[in-house]
Amino acid sequence: MSESSNNWSGDPSHPAILGGLAVRPAGPPGWPLRDDAVLDVLKLAWESGTWGHYHGGHVKKLRARVSGLLEVEHVIPCASGTVAVELALRGLKIGPGDEVILSAYDFKGNFQNILTLGAVPVLVDVGERDWQLNTAGLKAAVTPRTKALLVSHLHGGMVAMPAVMEFAREHGLPVIEDACQMPGAIIGGQQAGTWGDIGVWSFGGSKLLTAGRGGLLYTNRADVAQRIHLYAHRGNESYPLSELQAAVLEPQLDALEQRNATRASNVQQLRELLLTIPGLHPFTESLIDSQPGYYKLGLQFEAALWDGLTRDRFAQAMRAEGIAIDAGFRSLHRIHSARRYRAASLLREADRADEQVLTLHHPILLTESAGELQEVATAARKIRDHAEEIARRTGE
């Protein structure tokens, strides 16, 4: 490491992880954006004092806005996307001994929410093209104890919701649709999150719509909304979204459609730039009349084509170049005891996902410069050209 750093200091042709000059010395774009519209609502909230109110009107306005956008009757803001999933499960009366089907590659909070209610997660394998829930595996997962499906759209991939809903109707099962990573996305001509009985968004600090923390769920089922209300209201909201959080989300909703379009266009350009790099493939999907959301752009990393360089070391090398790439989630069966879940089948693709998923964080996808997209490919190509040496000199 030190020898290469001395020899290559400032050399743009060599990887930054070995002492060369980074492609983006200043690092990746920041998030959230410095948005004047957000600043304006913050000033107004301060001037009016509504930032500190229990009921300052911003949460009510957010509810109405989302209700109209998604054509749903009940919108329930809350403290996080994770809390929203828990409330959704409670709204469906999920309890001890019940089974909830979900993808074996998913956010671990969804798995843990099921356990919190005393229920059993039932894991279904993922598809090989984009490592989203494979609807062909649902039939083998159903038992008399099955009470719900929990479906997540991840890393720019989209679950085939028409097939999910057909299956759910056949078996009389409700569906929770986790759209935390892709608000405003379109699946089969319909808003992501509105196919299921309950949809979920997150407003976490890195999300496309950010309030630092927060989330919401939405449904057209009055019975579900009522159960959640009875559980969460204890003289006041137990899991509130604050008035100030709701205020900063309003202008971001105004910009969501345009920003989603920009991200989608840039992803298409980036796909073409990455075609020449063996062993690094963006997730692919084939749903018609659809437009993914890109909180993360999922990538499949084939380590066998990288001369001994591991997925995690590649991600480290990309971050050294100033590109915000990280490993994906751990697959759920890899990080939990087998006593805590039931696997509906062999989870071969989920094993691959656990080992090979990479994610590119979204801020770079809002660039108006083709040169910035080129920098992502340039950094990956630089690392590809020096993969063997990086593996040797960094110990992998």
N, C-alpha and C positions, 0 to 999 in steps of 0.2 A: 504493500500500500504506500509506504512512505517513499520508496524508490520511484514508483511510477508517478507519484504526485510531484516529485522534484523534476522528473524528466518531462512531464506533460503539462505543467502548470501553464494555464492560459491557452492551451492548444484546443481549438474548437472541434478538431477531428477525433478527439479521444473522449471517452466517457468521463463525465464529471465524477462518478464514483471512484475513478482511478486517478483523479487529479486534473482532468481536462477541463475545458471551459464549458459550463452548462449552456444548453440551448436557450434556456430562459433564466438568465442569472438572477432576475428579480423575483422569480418564483411564479406560481400560478396566479390567475386573477383572484381577487378577494371576493368574499360573500359575507353578508348581503351587499347588494349594490348601493352606491351612494346615490340615492333616489330622492330628487327634490320633492316629489309628490308625497313620499313618506315623511320627509322633514316637515312639510306643510301641515300634515295631520297631527304630527307630534306637537307642533307649535299651537295648533288650535286646541288640542286636548289640554295643554298646559294653561292656555289663556282662559279656557272655559272651566277648568277644574275637573273635567270629566275623567281625566286620567286616574283620579283617586276615588271615583264613585263606585258604589255597588252597582248602580243601574244608571249609567251615563248615556245610554242610547246606542253605543257603538256595537255591543253584542247583539242587540235587537236588530240593528241594521244589517249586521253580518248574516244573521239567521235569514232575514228576508231576502238578502242578495243570493245566498246559496240556494235557498228554496226556489227562487225564480230561475236561476241558472240551470239547476239540475231537475227542475219540475218534480220536487219532492215536497211532501206536506210537513214533515217533522225534521227539524235540524237542531241538533243538540251539541253546542260547543262544550269543550272540556279541556282538561289540563295537558293532554298529550294524545298522540295516536295510539299509544299502548293502552292508555286508559279507555280510549274509544272502543278498542277491540274487546276489552274486558266488559264494558257496559253493554256492548252488542251481544256478547255471549249471555250475560245476565238477562238481557231483554228477551232472549229466546228460551229462557228457563233451563239453560244447560247446568247440570249439577252432577253430584257424585255418581260414578259408574257409567255416565253417558260417554259416547264416543263422538269425537269431532275429527273429520277428515281434513288433512291439509298436506301441502307439498313437503317432501323430505328436505328440500332446499328452501328455507324461508327464514325470516327474521325470528330470532329465538324468543323474543317477547311474545309472539303469537302462541308458540308452544307452551311457554310458561303461564300465559293467561288461562289456557285450557286446564293446566295442572292446578292453578289457583282455585278453580271451581270444583276440584275433585274429579274432573273428567279425564278421559284418556285420549291423547293425540294418536290418530291413526295416519301413518305416513305413506304417501303415494309417490312413486318415482316421477322424475321429470323427463321432458322430451330432449332429444339430443341436439336439436338445432338452437334452442335458446334457453334450455334448462328452466322452463316454466312447468307448472303442474301438467302432467300428461293425463288428459281426460280419459284415455283408453284404460288407465289403471283404476278408475273409480269403482267399477263394478266389483272388483275383487276386494275392495275395502269395506263394503257395506255389510253390516250385521243388524240384527234386531235392536241393538243398542245404539246404532248410529242416529244422532240427533241433529247434525248440521255439517255443512261444508264451510271451510274458511279458505278463501282463495286470494292470493296476493299476486300483483303484477310487479315484477322486479327488474331493475337494471335496463329499462327500455324494452323488455320483453312483455308479451301480453298473453294471458291465458285465454283459450278459446271459449269465451263466455257463452255463445249460443249452445255449444255442446254441453257445457256445465249445467246450464239452466234446463236443457232438455232432460238430462240425467236427474237433476234435482226434482223436477216435476214428476217424473216417472216413479220416484221413490218417496215423494212427499217430504222432501228435506228442505229446510231453509238454507240460504246462502248468505254468508258475510263476505263482502267484496272489499278487500284492502287495496285502496287506491292511493295510499300514503305517498307513493313515489311518483304518481302521475296524475295530479289534478288537471282536469281539462283535456285529457287524452280521449280519443275516440276509438271504440272497439265495435266493429260491425255496424257503424253508423249511429252508435249510441254512446253517451258519455260513460267513460270508465267509472265504475262505482255505482252505477244506477241499474245494472243488470240484476244484482242480488237483492235480497230482502232488506239488507242493511249495507250501506257504504261507509267507508272510513277515509278521512284525510288526516295528515299530520302537518303541523306548523313548526316543527323542530328547527333549530338554528341553521341547519344546512339545507333545508328543504326548499322546493321551488317557491312555495308560499311560506315565508318565515316570520314568526313572531318570537323567536328565541326558544320558546316552548309552546305547547298547545296542540289541539286537534279538534276534530268534530266527527260526529256520525250523523247519518241521515237515513230516513226510511219513510215509506208510505204506509207502514203498518202501525195503526194507532195502538194496538195492544202492546207492541214492543216499546213504543215511546212511553206508554203509561208505566210499564214495569220499570223502565230506567228512571223515570221521574220519581217513583215511589222509593226506589233504592237510593238514589243520589241526593235527594232533597231531605235534609235533616235540620230543618229550621233555616237553612241556607244551602247554597250549592256546595257539595262536598268536593267536587273536582272542577273548579271553575276555570274558564278562560277569562282573563281580566279585560276590563274596558280598554286599556291601553293596547293590549295585544290585538284586540278586535279592530281598533282604529288603524293600526299600521297594516292590517291585512286588506283593508278596503282599496287603497290604490294599487296594491299588488294584484288584486283580482281584475282591476281595470286593464292591467298590462299582460295578464296571463296568456290570452289567446295569441297575441303578437309574439310574445317571448317563446311560447311553445313552437310556433311556426319557424322562428329563427333557429331554435335548437334543432328542429327536425331537418331543416335545410342544411345546416352545418354538419349534422351527422351523416347525411348522404354524401357530402363532399369528403368527409373523413373516411368513410367506408372505401371510397375509391382510392384514397391516398394509402390506405393500409393493405390494399390488395397485393402489393409487391413484397410484403413482409411475411415469409413463411411462418406458420405456427402462431399467428395472432389474428383472430377472426372475430369481428363484431357479431353479437347475437343476430340471428336472422329470424324473420317471421313471415308468415304467408296469409294472415287474415286480411280479407278484402274489406274495402270501405273502412279502413282503420288508420289511425295516426297515433303512434306511441307517444308517451311523455318521457323525457330524458332527465330525470334527477341524477341518474348514473347511466353511462353507456356501458353495457356489459360486453366483455371480451372473453373469448376462449383462448387459453394459453396452452399450446401443445409442447410440453417440456422436451419431448423426444427430438424436436427440431431445433433446440437451442443449445446444442453443444455442451450439455451439462449444467446450464444455468437453470436454477429453479424459478418457479413462478414468483415466490416471495422476493428473491434477490433481483429479479427483473423489475418488480414494482419499486424496490428500493432504488435501483439504478435510475428508473424514470423520475422518481421524486427528486433525485439529485440533479437531474436535468431541468427541474422546475415544472414538471408535468404531474398533476395531481391524480396519480393512479395508485390504487390500493387493491389488496386481495378482497374477495367478496366475503359473504357470510360463511360460517361453518355449516355444513349440512347437519341437520338436527340429530340424526342417528349417530353422528360422529362425536357429539359433545354431551349426550345424555345417556344414562343407563338404560339398557334394553328393558328393564322392569318398568320404565316410566312411559313407554309408548308401545304401540303395536305396528309392525310393518306389514303393509298389505301385500308386498312382494319383495323380491330382491331389489335393492336400491342401487343398481349399477351406475346409472347416469348421475344420481345424486352423489355417489362416490367421486365420479369425475368432476362434478361441479365443485365439490369441496376442495379438490386439489387444483382446479384450473381456472376458476372464475377470477377475472380482474374487472375493476370498475374505474371508469374515468369520471371524475366529478364534473358537474354540469357547468360551472361558470365559464369555462373556455368555449362552451357551445353557444354563448351569446356574442361572440366576437363578430365584428364587421370586417375583419381582416382575414383574407385567405392565407396570409403569411403566418398567422397564429395557428391555424389548423395544420399548416405545413410543418410547424415546429413539433407538433405531436408525432407526426410520421418521421421527421428527421431524427428526433431523439430515439424512437424505437429502432430505426434503421442503424443508427450509430451503435446502439447496444447489441443489436443482432450481429453486426460486423465484428464486434469484440467480445461476443458472448463467452467463448472459451476462456479468454484471458480474465474476464471478470469473475467467472466461476473459479478459476484457479487462484487468483490473487485475493479473493474475498472469502475463500474457504468453501465455496459451493460450486 
